[in-house]
């Protein structure tokens, strides 16, 4: 495991900043994480993640986005 993965996993132990239809949202030392609540069924979740962020007051439209699978958890990481 690398340090990025460790930072993300440690942050998932903290209180989330919000929850939407498909994601639980967390603040990490390196950015914002959108953790999938359940197995994504299609690509729609990827395109809807920005809309869901807006529902909890997050503007991630200008952030870089990366998809990770860490310890069987699927998530997006948003960072500048």
LUMVEXNU-717459 format. One line per field, with one value per residue: z, y, x of N, C-alpha, C in turn. Coordinates in Angstrom, 2 decimals. Layout:
nup: (Z:...);
nnorth: (Y:...);
neast: (X:...);
caup: (Z:...);
canorth: (Y:...);
caeast: (X:...);
cup: (Z:...);
cnorth: (Y:...);
ceast: (X:...);
This chain:
nup: (0.00:-0.68:0.36:-0.35:-0.53:2.13:3.47:2.47:3.34:6.13:6.44:5.91:8.25:9.72:10.52:8.03:5.58:4.28:2.62:-0.26:-2.91:-4.12:-2.93:-0.13:1.44:2.12:3.76:3.09:3.71:1.25:-0.50:-1.60:-1.01:-2.64:-1.68:-2.88:-2.08:-2.67:-4.99:-8.11:-10.78:-13.39:-15.81:-15.21:-12.59:-12.45:-14.08:-12.71:-10.32:-9.91:-9.92:-7.66:-5.72:-5.76:-4.52:-1.83:-1.42:-2.51:-4.82:-7.24:-9.79:-11.01:-10.14:-10.22:-11.03:-9.83:-10.01:-7.62:-6.29:-3.22:-0.84:-1.50:-1.57:-3.50:-4.98:-5.68:-5.93:-5.47:-6.26:-6.28);
nnorth: (-1.17:2.29:5.66:7.50:5.90:5.04:7.49:8.10:5.88:6.19:8.60:7.83:6.85:8.94:11.38:11.71:14.35:14.61:13.03:11.47:10.26:8.14:8.24:8.59:11.28:12.57:14.52:14.71:14.73:15.20:15.88:15.74:13.01:10.81:8.22:5.23:4.07:1.63:-1.08:0.24:0.44:1.24:3.49:5.87:6.77:7.85:10.10:11.46:12.23:14.86:16.33:15.26:16.11:18.84:18.89:18.73:21.05:21.24:22.35:20.82:21.03:22.09:20.57:18.00:14.59:11.31:7.78:5.23:1.96:0.73:-1.50:-2.98:-0.96:1.35:4.47:8.01:10.45:13.84:16.60:19.49);
neast: (0.85:0.46:1.43:-0.58:-2.88:-2.99:-3.47:-6.02:-7.59:-7.33:-8.71:-11.31:-12.19:-12.99:-15.59:-18.05:-18.54:-20.86:-23.67:-24.92:-27.08:-25.55:-23.04:-20.76:-19.29:-16.04:-13.50:-10.09:-6.51:-5.47:-7.45:-10.90:-13.01:-15.20:-16.94:-18.17:-21.39:-22.50:-22.02:-21.18:-23.49:-23.37:-21.87:-23.07:-22.89:-20.34:-20.57:-22.53:-21.43:-20.48:-22.88:-24.10:-22.29:-22.78:-25.26:-24.68:-23.36:-20.78:-18.38:-16.88:-16.10:-13.80:-11.78:-9.25:-9.91:-9.75:-10.12:-10.19:-9.53:-9.39:-8.58:-10.88:-12.76:-14.50:-13.88:-13.88:-11.35:-10.94:-8.98:-6.78);
caup: (0.00:-0.72:1.32:-0.78:-0.10:3.60:3.85:2.12:4.24:7.46:6.41:5.89:9.64:10.28:10.25:6.66:5.46:3.67:1.98:-1.38:-3.36:-4.44:-2.32:1.17:1.15:3.19:3.56:3.39:3.65:-0.14:-1.31:-1.23:-1.45:-2.80:-1.50:-3.37:-1.06:-3.13:-6.27:-9.21:-11.79:-14.74:-15.88:-14.81:-11.30:-12.71:-14.62:-11.74:-9.09:-9.74:-9.55:-6.28:-4.90:-5.66:-3.57:-0.47:-1.40:-2.97:-6.23:-7.61:-11.26:-11.48:-9.50:-10.89:-10.51:-10.04:-9.46:-6.89:-5.54:-2.10:0.10:-2.03:-1.54:-4.75:-4.65:-6.48:-5.21:-6.13:-5.73:-7.15);
canorth: (0.00:3.49:6.69:8.06:4.96:5.09:8.74:7.99:4.91:6.81:9.63:7.19:6.56:10.20:11.71:12.21:15.72:14.55:11.78:11.66:9.00:7.08:8.44:9.19:12.26:12.77:15.41:14.06:15.65:15.44:16.29:15.28:11.64:10.34:6.78:4.57:3.39:0.25:-1.37:1.04:-0.41:1.69:4.69:7.05:7.26:8.67:11.39:12.11:12.56:16.31:16.76:14.87:17.00:20.12:18.73:18.97:22.32:21.14:22.63:20.06:21.09:22.45:19.67:16.77:13.45:9.99:6.66:4.28:0.83:0.53:-2.47:-3.30:0.21:2.13:5.89:9.08:11.45:15.14:17.42:20.56);
caeast: (0.00:1.28:1.03:-1.86:-3.92:-3.06:-4.14:-7.43:-8.22:-7.41:-9.74:-12.63:-12.56:-13.50:-16.99:-18.23:-19.05:-22.18:-24.07:-25.85:-27.70:-24.60:-21.73:-20.51:-18.25:-15.07:-12.36:-8.81:-5.37:-5.08:-8.59:-12.24:-13.27:-16.58:-16.91:-19.39:-22.17:-22.72:-21.38:-21.74:-24.14:-23.03:-21.03:-23.83:-22.39:-19.18:-20.99:-23.41:-20.74:-20.44:-24.23:-24.33:-21.47:-23.50:-26.38:-24.20:-22.66:-19.40:-18.11:-15.68:-16.04:-12.46:-10.82:-8.83:-10.66:-9.14:-10.85:-9.35:-10.07:-8.48:-9.16:-12.20:-13.63:-14.40:-14.04:-13.25:-10.59:-10.92:-7.90:-6.30);
cup: (0.00:0.22:0.94:-0.32:1.40:4.07:3.59:3.09:5.65:7.51:6.41:7.28:10.33:9.93:8.81:6.67:4.82:3.04:0.89:-1.81:-3.52:-3.67:-0.87:0.98:2.37:2.76:3.92:3.36:2.22:-1.03:-0.75:-1.82:-1.53:-2.79:-1.98:-2.21:-1.39:-4.50:-7.38:-10.30:-13.21:-14.66:-15.41:-13.49:-11.50:-13.22:-13.64:-10.49:-8.86:-9.33:-8.09:-5.32:-4.70:-4.66:-2.13:-0.40:-1.80:-4.46:-6.59:-9.11:-11.79:-10.90:-10.43:-10.25:-10.84:-9.37:-8.80:-6.41:-4.48:-1.10:-0.24:-1.91:-2.83:-4.42:-5.72:-5.52:-6.06:-5.46:-6.75:-7.47);
cnorth: (1.24:4.56:7.35:7.18:4.99:6.34:8.66:7.05:5.50:7.85:9.04:6.77:7.79:10.37:12.23:13.64:15.74:13.20:12.12:10.29:7.86:7.14:8.91:10.04:12.51:13.82:14.62:15.12:15.99:15.85:15.77:13.90:11.40:8.82:6.19:3.87:1.92:0.11:-0.51:0.12:-0.01:2.94:5.95:7.61:8.18:10.06:12.15:12.59:14.07:16.86:16.43:15.73:18.34:20.05:18.95:20.20:22.27:21.47:21.95:20.13:21.40:21.56:18.51:15.63:12.16:8.94:5.70:3.11:0.52:-0.38:-2.76:-2.16:1.00:3.58:6.78:9.99:12.70:15.99:18.48:20.34);
ceast: (0.90:0.71:-0.30:-3.01:-4.09:-3.79:-5.65:-8.14:-8.36:-8.52:-11.15:-13.10:-13.16:-14.98:-17.12:-18.78:-20.44:-22.42:-25.08:-26.36:-26.70:-23.28:-21.82:-19.25:-17.36:-14.04:-11.11:-7.72:-4.99:-6.25:-9.90:-12.45:-14.77:-16.52:-18.24:-20.08:-22.38:-22.04:-22.00:-22.29:-23.78:-22.16:-21.76:-23.33:-21.19:-19.58:-21.88:-22.68:-20.67:-21.81:-24.52:-23.50:-22.17:-24.64:-25.96:-23.28:-21.19:-19.31:-16.79:-15.42:-14.64:-11.38:-10.44:-9.60:-9.92:-10.01:-9.87:-10.18:-9.02:-9.18:-10.63:-13.22:-13.40:-14.70:-13.44:-12.52:-10.56:-9.86:-7.50:-4.84);
